[in-house]
Amino acid sequence: MRPAHVARVCQEVFQNDAILVADGGNTTIWAQFFHEVRSVNTLVGTAKMGMLGAGVSQALGAKLAHPARQVYCVIGDGAMGFHPQEVETAVRNKLAVVYLVLCDKQWGMVKMNQQFALKPIKTLVFKSLSPEETINTDLGEIEFDALGRAMGAHGERVRDPRELRGAIERSIASGKCAVIHVDVDPVKHMWAPDLKTFKDMHQEPEA
């Protein structure tokens, strides 16, 4: 699945005053680039990207602050891996937050930096290097939908983009916390839109 599809379908299914929490590296770029803010106070994120996983609990805080509004979190698998136990917190406190975990099984932004540092020409030509050509940037399989169900949440896994809308609608209808594991194309996910501009914005100041 292309990551852009997730943002667009969310925009179509969730209400205009729903609160979007974006977390992760490339996932945040995809989520925000294809999201149209239609109402004030509907977008939450960690601007400097230094606290991966913060979105898991930020979504709970948003739901507590606005219990009548829909809250959903688009988050990368690496970021979700930091604080998955907060799903149990959501279940225990009856906070109906929907987590969409975009899974590419890699530290995508780190891998992109490594690839350009190590083999820039090959990266430009082939768009990705093999796991042997990068350093510890690949992640193992985590079934986040199953993990969610193990903690009492509604859980689904989506690979086919045609099935995403139904999964979101069923998650909302469940009336409880939901975790949707979304398998995204790992190469396309790395090449987030306008990535160079984003990287330039987050450069460390020169000494």
DRENDO-1510 file (C-alpha; in Angstrom, 1 decimal, always signed):
<recs>
REC; n; res; u; v; w
REC; 1; MET; +0.0; +0.0; +0.0 .
REC; 2; ARG; +1.1; +3.6; -0.7 .
REC; 3; PRO; +1.3; +5.6; +2.5 .
REC; 4; ALA; -0.6; +8.5; +0.9 .
REC; 5; HIS; -3.6; +6.3; +0.6 .
REC; 6; VAL; -3.9; +6.0; +4.4 .
REC; 7; ALA; -4.0; +9.8; +4.9 .
REC; 8; ARG; -6.6; +10.3; +2.2 .
REC; 9; VAL; -9.0; +7.5; +3.3 .
REC; 10; CYS; -8.7; +8.8; +6.9 .
REC; 11; GLN; -9.7; +12.2; +5.7 .
REC; 12; GLU; -12.8; +10.7; +4.0 .
REC; 13; VAL; -13.9; +8.5; +6.8 .
REC; 14; PHE; -13.2; +10.5; +10.0 .
REC; 15; GLN; -15.3; +13.6; +10.8 .
REC; 16; ASN; -14.0; +17.0; +10.0 .
REC; 17; ASP; -13.4; +17.9; +13.6 .
REC; 18; ALA; -11.6; +14.6; +14.3 .
REC; 19; ILE; -8.2; +15.0; +15.9 .
REC; 20; LEU; -5.3; +13.5; +14.0 .
REC; 21; VAL; -2.1; +12.7; +16.0 .
REC; 22; ALA; +0.9; +12.0; +13.7 .
REC; 23; ASP; +4.0; +10.2; +15.0 .
REC; 24; GLY; +7.1; +8.7; +13.5 .
REC; 25; GLY; +9.6; +9.8; +10.9 .
REC; 26; ASN; +8.5; +9.3; +7.3 .
REC; 27; THR; +5.0; +8.4; +8.6 .
REC; 28; THR; +4.5; +11.9; +10.0 .
REC; 29; ILE; +5.4; +13.4; +6.7 .
REC; 30; TRP; +3.0; +11.2; +4.7 .
REC; 31; ALA; +0.2; +11.8; +7.3 .
REC; 32; GLN; +0.5; +15.6; +7.3 .
REC; 33; PHE; +1.4; +16.1; +3.6 .
REC; 34; PHE; -1.9; +14.5; +2.5 .
REC; 35; HIS; -4.1; +15.8; +5.3 .
REC; 36; GLU; -6.2; +18.9; +5.0 .
REC; 37; VAL; -6.9; +20.7; +8.2 .
REC; 38; ARG; -10.6; +21.6; +8.1 .
REC; 39; SER; -11.2; +22.6; +11.7 .
REC; 40; VAL; -9.1; +24.3; +14.4 .
REC; 41; ASN; -7.3; +22.3; +17.0 .
REC; 42; THR; -7.4; +19.1; +15.1 .
REC; 43; LEU; -3.7; +18.3; +14.5 .
REC; 44; VAL; -1.2; +17.1; +17.1 .
REC; 45; GLY; +2.4; +16.1; +16.6 .
REC; 46; THR; +5.9; +16.5; +18.0 .
REC; 47; ALA; +7.5; +19.1; +15.8 .
REC; 48; LYS; +11.2; +18.2; +16.2 .
REC; 49; MET; +10.6; +14.4; +15.9 .
REC; 50; GLY; +12.8; +13.8; +18.9 .
REC; 51; MET; +10.3; +11.8; +20.9 .
REC; 52; LEU; +9.2; +8.9; +18.9 .
REC; 53; GLY; +6.2; +7.1; +20.4 .
REC; 54; ALA; +4.8; +10.2; +22.1 .
REC; 55; GLY; +1.8; +10.1; +19.8 .
REC; 56; VAL; +0.5; +6.9; +21.4 .
REC; 57; SER; -0.2; +8.8; +24.7 .
REC; 58; GLN; -0.9; +12.1; +23.0 .
REC; 59; ALA; -3.9; +10.5; +21.4 .
REC; 60; LEU; -5.2; +9.4; +24.8 .
REC; 61; GLY; -4.8; +13.0; +26.1 .
REC; 62; ALA; -6.6; +14.4; +23.1 .
REC; 63; LYS; -9.5; +12.0; +23.7 .
REC; 64; LEU; -9.7; +12.8; +27.4 .
REC; 65; ALA; -9.8; +16.5; +26.5 .
REC; 66; HIS; -12.4; +16.1; +23.8 .
REC; 67; PRO; -14.4; +12.9; +24.6 .
REC; 68; ALA; -17.1; +13.7; +22.0 .
REC; 69; ARG; -14.7; +14.0; +19.1 .
REC; 70; GLN; -13.1; +11.2; +17.1 .
REC; 71; VAL; -9.3; +10.8; +17.7 .
REC; 72; TYR; -7.0; +8.8; +15.5 .
REC; 73; CYS; -3.2; +8.3; +15.4 .
REC; 74; VAL; -1.2; +7.6; +12.3 .
REC; 75; ILE; +2.0; +6.2; +13.5 .
REC; 76; GLY; +5.0; +4.3; +12.3 .
REC; 77; ASP; +5.8; +0.8; +13.5 .
REC; 78; GLY; +9.1; +1.9; +15.0 .
REC; 79; ALA; +7.4; +4.7; +16.9 .
REC; 80; MET; +4.5; +2.5; +18.0 .
REC; 81; GLY; +7.1; +0.0; +19.4 .
REC; 82; PHE; +8.2; +2.5; +22.1 .
REC; 83; HIS; +4.9; +2.6; +24.0 .
REC; 84; PRO; +2.4; -0.1; +22.8 .
REC; 85; GLN; +1.3; -0.7; +26.4 .
REC; 86; GLU; -0.7; +2.5; +26.2 .
REC; 87; VAL; -3.3; +0.5; +24.2 .
REC; 88; GLU; -4.1; -1.3; +27.5 .
REC; 89; THR; -4.4; +2.2; +29.1 .
REC; 90; ALA; -6.9; +3.1; +26.4 .
REC; 91; VAL; -8.9; -0.1; +26.9 .
REC; 92; ARG; -8.9; +0.2; +30.7 .
REC; 93; ASN; -10.1; +3.8; +30.5 .
REC; 94; LYS; -12.6; +3.2; +27.7 .
REC; 95; LEU; -10.8; +5.7; +25.3 .
REC; 96; ALA; -11.9; +4.9; +21.8 .
REC; 97; VAL; -8.8; +6.0; +19.9 .
REC; 98; VAL; -8.0; +4.4; +16.6 .
REC; 99; TYR; -4.3; +3.7; +15.9 .
REC; 100; LEU; -3.2; +3.2; +12.3 .
REC; 101; VAL; +0.2; +1.7; +12.5 .
REC; 102; LEU; +2.1; +2.0; +9.1 .
REC; 103; CYS; +4.4; -1.0; +9.0 .
REC; 104; ASP; +7.4; -1.0; +6.7 .
REC; 105; LYS; +9.6; -3.0; +9.2 .
REC; 106; GLN; +12.5; -0.5; +9.1 .
REC; 107; TRP; +13.8; +2.7; +10.5 .
REC; 108; GLY; +13.0; +4.4; +7.3 .
REC; 109; MET; +14.4; +7.9; +7.9 .
REC; 110; VAL; +17.6; +6.4; +9.4 .
REC; 111; LYS; +17.9; +4.0; +6.5 .
REC; 112; MET; +17.5; +6.8; +3.9 .
REC; 113; ASN; +20.3; +8.8; +5.6 .
REC; 114; GLN; +22.6; +5.8; +5.7 .
REC; 115; GLN; +21.9; +5.0; +2.0 .
REC; 116; PHE; +22.8; +8.5; +0.8 .
REC; 117; ALA; +25.8; +8.6; +3.1 .
REC; 118; LEU; +27.1; +5.2; +2.0 .
REC; 119; LYS; +26.0; +4.8; -1.7 .
REC; 120; PRO; +24.3; +7.9; -2.9 .
REC; 121; ILE; +24.4; +7.1; -6.7 .
REC; 122; LYS; +23.1; +3.5; -6.2 .
REC; 123; THR; +20.4; +4.8; -3.9 .
REC; 124; LEU; +19.2; +7.3; -6.5 .
REC; 125; VAL; +19.2; +4.7; -9.2 .
REC; 126; PHE; +17.6; +1.8; -7.4 .
REC; 127; LYS; +15.7; +3.7; -4.7 .
REC; 128; SER; +16.9; +1.3; -2.0 .
REC; 129; LEU; +19.8; -0.7; -0.9 .
REC; 130; SER; +19.8; -4.3; +0.4 .
REC; 131; PRO; +19.8; -5.0; +4.2 .
REC; 132; GLU; +23.5; -6.0; +3.9 .
REC; 133; GLU; +24.4; -2.5; +2.7 .
REC; 134; THR; +22.9; -0.6; +5.7 .
REC; 135; ILE; +23.5; -0.9; +9.4 .
REC; 136; ASN; +20.8; -2.2; +11.7 .
REC; 137; THR; +17.9; -0.3; +10.1 .
REC; 138; ASP; +15.6; -3.3; +9.5 .
REC; 139; LEU; +13.0; -4.4; +12.1 .
REC; 140; GLY; +11.3; -7.7; +12.7 .
REC; 141; GLU; +7.7; -8.6; +12.2 .
REC; 142; ILE; +5.3; -7.4; +14.9 .
REC; 143; GLU; +1.6; -8.1; +14.5 .
REC; 144; PHE; +0.2; -4.9; +16.0 .
REC; 145; ASP; -3.4; -5.9; +15.3 .
REC; 146; ALA; -2.8; -9.1; +17.3 .
REC; 147; LEU; -1.0; -7.1; +20.0 .
REC; 148; GLY; -4.0; -4.8; +20.3 .
REC; 149; ARG; -6.4; -7.7; +20.6 .
REC; 150; ALA; -4.3; -9.2; +23.3 .
REC; 151; MET; -4.9; -6.1; +25.3 .
REC; 152; GLY; -8.6; -6.0; +24.7 .
REC; 153; ALA; -8.7; -3.6; +21.7 .
REC; 154; HIS; -10.3; -4.1; +18.4 .
REC; 155; GLY; -7.6; -5.2; +15.9 .
REC; 156; GLU; -7.4; -5.6; +12.1 .
REC; 157; ARG; -4.6; -6.0; +9.6 .
REC; 158; VAL; -4.8; -4.5; +6.1 .
REC; 159; ARG; -2.6; -5.1; +3.1 .
REC; 160; ASP; -5.0; -4.3; +0.2 .
REC; 161; PRO; -5.8; -0.6; -0.1 .
REC; 162; ARG; -9.4; -1.5; -1.0 .
REC; 163; GLU; -9.9; -2.9; +2.5 .
REC; 164; LEU; -8.7; +0.1; +4.5 .
REC; 165; ARG; -11.9; +2.0; +4.5 .
REC; 166; GLY; -13.9; -1.0; +5.9 .
REC; 167; ALA; -11.3; -1.6; +8.6 .
REC; 168; ILE; -11.5; +2.0; +9.8 .
REC; 169; GLU; -15.3; +2.0; +9.7 .
REC; 170; ARG; -15.4; -1.2; +11.7 .
REC; 171; SER; -12.8; +0.2; +14.2 .
REC; 172; ILE; -15.0; +3.2; +14.8 .
REC; 173; ALA; -18.1; +1.1; +15.1 .
REC; 174; SER; -16.5; -1.1; +17.7 .
REC; 175; GLY; -16.7; +1.8; +20.2 .
REC; 176; LYS; -13.4; +1.0; +21.8 .
REC; 177; CYS; -9.7; +1.5; +21.2 .
REC; 178; ALA; -8.7; -0.1; +17.9 .
REC; 179; VAL; -5.3; -0.9; +16.3 .
REC; 180; ILE; -5.1; -1.3; +12.5 .
REC; 181; HIS; -1.9; -2.8; +11.3 .
REC; 182; VAL; -1.3; -1.3; +7.8 .
REC; 183; ASP; +1.4; -2.9; +5.6 .
REC; 184; VAL; +2.9; -0.2; +3.5 .
REC; 185; ASP; +5.5; -0.5; +0.7 .
REC; 186; PRO; +8.9; -0.1; +2.4 .
REC; 187; VAL; +10.6; +1.6; -0.5 .
REC; 188; LYS; +7.8; +4.0; -1.3 .
REC; 189; HIS; +7.4; +4.8; +2.4 .
REC; 190; MET; +11.1; +5.9; +2.6 .
REC; 191; TRP; +10.7; +8.4; -0.3 .
REC; 192; ALA; +8.3; +10.7; +1.6 .
REC; 193; PRO; +7.1; +13.8; -0.3 .
REC; 194; ASP; +9.3; +16.9; -0.2 .
REC; 195; LEU; +11.6; +15.0; +2.2 .
REC; 196; LYS; +14.6; +17.3; +1.4 .
REC; 197; THR; +12.7; +20.4; +2.6 .
REC; 198; PHE; +11.7; +18.5; +5.8 .
REC; 199; LYS; +15.3; +17.5; +6.4 .
REC; 200; ASP; +16.6; +21.0; +5.8 .
REC; 201; MET; +14.0; +22.4; +8.3 .
REC; 202; HIS; +15.3; +20.1; +11.0 .
REC; 203; GLN; +19.1; +20.6; +10.5 .
REC; 204; GLU; +21.0; +21.2; +13.7 .
REC; 205; PRO; +22.3; +24.8; +14.0 .
REC; 206; GLU; +25.8; +25.3; +12.8 .
REC; 207; ALA; +28.4; +25.8; +15.5 .
</recs>
